[in-house]
């Protein structure tokens, strides 16, 4: 289950995103919270440790890139959601999984979230393989 936080100063955009995530990924994701204030979003990231953050770029108080700077160690994936396409290059420079323009197209959302799900599955498989290798080495079985 992918744990998600959504941060966007437009409350309608947050609600639509939550509905879309529920429609397409009812059993694969859990939305931990919706935050319309970037400062509350930062606190939620630090406290809840999500796997994925949907993050608007242009917001009052702190923009999306400043939110990432404030979270110090980024232990989560980021999908930017914005009405502006001029930030795309900068978004990918901070290793964003995807960059979705508003209004968010359902098919693009599905493709973006699937990248995270597949990445988590591959990571889990690699961890299991490493554990099995360690066990085999300790017991002398192969």
C-alpha positions in Angstrom: 0.0 0.0 0.0 1.4 3.4 -1.1 1.0 6.1 1.6 0.2 9.5 0.0 0.1 13.1 1.0 -1.3 15.8 -1.3 -0.3 19.4 -1.0 -2.0 22.1 -3.1 -3.3 25.5 -2.1 -6.4 24.9 -4.3 -8.8 22.9 -2.1 -10.9 21.8 -5.1 -7.8 20.4 -6.8 -7.0 18.4 -3.7 -10.5 17.0 -3.5 -10.5 16.0 -7.2 -7.1 14.4 -6.9 -8.3 12.4 -3.9 -11.4 11.2 -5.8 -9.3 10.2 -8.8 -6.8 8.3 -6.6 -9.7 6.4 -4.9 -11.3 5.6 -8.2 -8.2 4.2 -9.9 -6.3 2.8 -6.9 -8.8 2.0 -4.2 -6.7 -0.9 -2.8 -3.2 0.2 -3.8 -3.0 3.6 -2.1 -3.9 5.3 1.2 -4.2 9.1 1.2 -2.9 10.1 4.6 -3.9 13.8 4.3 -4.8 16.7 2.1 -3.0 20.0 2.9 -3.8 23.4 1.4 -1.1 25.1 3.4 2.4 24.3 2.4 3.7 24.7 6.0 1.2 22.1 7.2 2.2 19.9 4.4 5.8 20.1 5.4 4.9 19.1 9.0 2.8 16.2 7.7 5.7 14.9 5.5 8.1 15.0 8.5 5.6 13.3 10.8 3.8 10.8 8.6 6.7 9.8 6.3 4.7 9.2 3.1 5.9 7.1 0.2 4.5 9.6 -2.3 3.8 13.3 -2.2 1.6 15.1 -4.8 2.9 18.6 -4.7 1.7 21.8 -6.3 4.5 24.3 -7.3 3.0 27.8 -7.0 1.6 28.2 -3.5 1.6 30.9 -0.9 4.1 30.8 1.9 6.4 28.2 0.4 6.4 26.9 -3.2 6.8 23.2 -4.0 10.6 23.4 -4.4 10.9 25.2 -1.0 8.7 22.4 0.5 11.2 19.9 -0.7 14.1 21.9 0.7 12.4 22.1 4.1 11.9 18.4 4.4 15.7 17.9 4.4 16.1 14.2 3.6 13.7 13.3 0.8 12.5 9.7 1.7 9.5 9.8 -0.7 8.7 10.1 -4.3 7.3 13.3 -5.7 4.7 13.9 -8.4 4.3 17.6 -9.2 0.8 18.9 -10.0 0.6 22.4 -11.4 -1.1 24.6 -13.9 2.3 25.9 -15.2 4.6 23.9 -17.6 7.6 26.2 -17.2 8.8 24.3 -14.1 9.1 20.9 -15.7 12.8 20.9 -16.2 13.5 22.0 -12.6 11.0 19.4 -11.3 12.9 16.6 -13.0 16.2 17.9 -11.7 14.9 17.2 -8.2 14.1 13.7 -9.3 10.3 14.0 -9.6 8.5 10.8 -10.7 6.2 12.9 -12.9 4.9 16.3 -13.7 1.1 16.5 -14.2 -0.6 19.6 -15.6 -3.9 20.7 -14.2 -6.6 19.7 -14.8 -5.1 16.3 -14.2 -5.9 13.8 -16.9 -7.0 10.5 -15.3 -4.8 8.4 -17.7 -1.7 10.4 -16.9 -2.4 10.1 -13.2 -2.7 6.3 -13.5 0.6 6.1 -15.4 2.4 8.3 -12.9 1.2 6.4 -9.8 2.0 3.0 -11.5 5.6 4.2 -11.8 5.7 4.4 -8.0 3.9 1.1 -7.5 6.2 -0.7 -9.9 9.3 0.9 -8.3 8.2 -0.2 -4.8 7.5 -3.7 -6.0 11.0 -3.9 -7.6 12.6 -2.5 -4.4 10.7 -5.1 -2.3 11.8 -8.0 -4.7 15.4 -6.8 -4.4 15.2 -6.7 -0.6 13.8 -10.2 -0.5 16.5 -11.5 -2.9 19.2 -9.9 -0.7 17.7 -11.4 2.5 17.5 -14.9 0.8 21.2 -14.5 -0.3 22.2 -13.6 3.2 20.3 -16.5 4.7 21.8 -18.9 2.1 25.3 -17.6 2.8 24.9 -18.1 6.6 23.4 -21.6 6.3 25.6 -22.7 3.5 22.7 -23.6 1.3 22.3 -22.5 -2.3 
